[in-house]
Amino acid sequence: MNLSTRVRSLSDFKANAAEILLDLEKRGEPLVITQNGQAKAILQDLGAYEKTQESLALLKILALGSRQVEAGKSMPLAGAAARVKAKRAAA
């Protein structure tokens, strides 16, 4: 995706909002909105935004897991499975 090809001015967006929103939904790619010739905002379809947020959440979980492994806060799979089985049996 090349954002330099997906640029619209704020005045163009105001004049053509409905058409631009349909295009966003169809393409699923963000759009750069400019004001006075400078990039000011990114406009993104809701579905694409939600996918981005899910990806960020997964990356945060992976980073947290990596930090826990580096800090020695991990255990072998067999040990984790045994803990889960013990908790299930106690419930």
C-alpha angles and dihedrals in degrees: 000000000000112000092193088074093049102064128129131170121244091244090052090049091051092050096045105026097134093050093045092050091052089051091050091053093047097047099034089212125123123249127218114227116205131201120194089351095304127108108251108161147008118230116203136179113253094241092051090046092053091050090050091051091049090051091050091050091052091048090051091051091050092049091049090050091050091051091049091051091049090050091052094249096133138091137201117275092249091057093048091048091050090052092051092048091049092051091049092050091050093052 
